[in-house]
C-alpha cells in the first residue's frame, strides 16, 4: 500500500540517510489513482510527501487543494490554491475558487 511506501521511505531515510528519488509524475499519477479509488487520506499523505520534493508543482497543489476542499477543510484548500497562484498567477479559475472559498 502507499502508506507502507510513505512509512518505509521515511523510516529508511531517517535510519540510513537514503534519499528516495521519485519523479513529480510518480506523485501525480499515484495520488490521482488513490483519489479515483476513494482513498483521499492516503493521497493527501503521498502528495504532502511529493510537495516536500516538488514545492512548486502546481499540479500537486491542485490535487491536494481539491481533496481538502471536498473534505470541507477549506483553510487548507485556500492555502494550496494560493500557492498555485504564486506559481501561475494567471489562472482565473483558481482565482474564482479562492473567491468562492473566502
N, C-alpha and C positions, 0 to 999 in steps of 0.2 A: 504494500500500500504506500501511498505518498507520505503518510505520516511516518512510516518506517524510514523512508528516504530522508525526511527532514530530521528526525531523531538521529539517524545514523550519521548523516552529514555533519550535524552539529557536534555530536559526541566524538567522531573521529577527528574532526578538525581541531577540537579542543585537546584531545588526547595525543594526537600525533602531529599536529600542526600541518595537516594535509589540506591542500586547497582543492576543492572540487570546482571544476571549470565547466559549467553548463552554459549554453548559449541563451540569449534572450528568447529565441524561438522555442527553446525547450520549455521555458517557464510559461510562455504564452500558450503554446499548444496543449501542454498538460493541464494547465489551470482551466482552459476552456473545456477540455474533456471532463474535468471534475465538475464544472458548472453544469454541463449537459447531463451528467449523471445525478445531479441534485446534491452534490457534496460541496456546498458553498464554504463550509467551515474549513475543510482541508484546502480548497482552492485559495482561500484568503491566506492561509499559512504559507502555501507554496509561493504565492505572489509576493508576500512580505519578504520571504527569503530571496526571491528574484530581485526585488527592488533594492535590496542591500547591495547587489552587484550592478544593477542597471537602474539607478535612481532617476535617470532622465528618460525612461521608457514611457512614452505617453500611452502606449497600448496596455502595459501592465497597470498603470494608474487608472486607465479607463475601466478595465475589468474589475479591479478591486473597488473602485468608486461605485460601479453599478451594483456589485454584490452588497456593499454596505447600504446603498440606497434601498435595495429590495428588502433588506432585513430591518429597515427602519433606523439604521444608525447614520442619520443624516449629517451629524457633525463630522464623522469620519469621511463620509462621501464628499462633503464640501471640501475638506482638506485635500483630497486627491483630485477633485475637479479643478481646484485652484492650481495644483501642481501641473496639471495638464496645460493650463493656460500660460504658466510660466515657460513651458517648453514650446507650445504652439499657440501664441496669443490670438491668432485669427480664427479660431474655431468657434463660430457663432452658436452652434448647437450646444456646446459646453457652457458658453455664457448664459444661454437660455436655461439650461439645467440648474445652474447656480442661482439664477433669478428665482426659479420655481422653489428651490430648497431654502433660500434665505428669507 
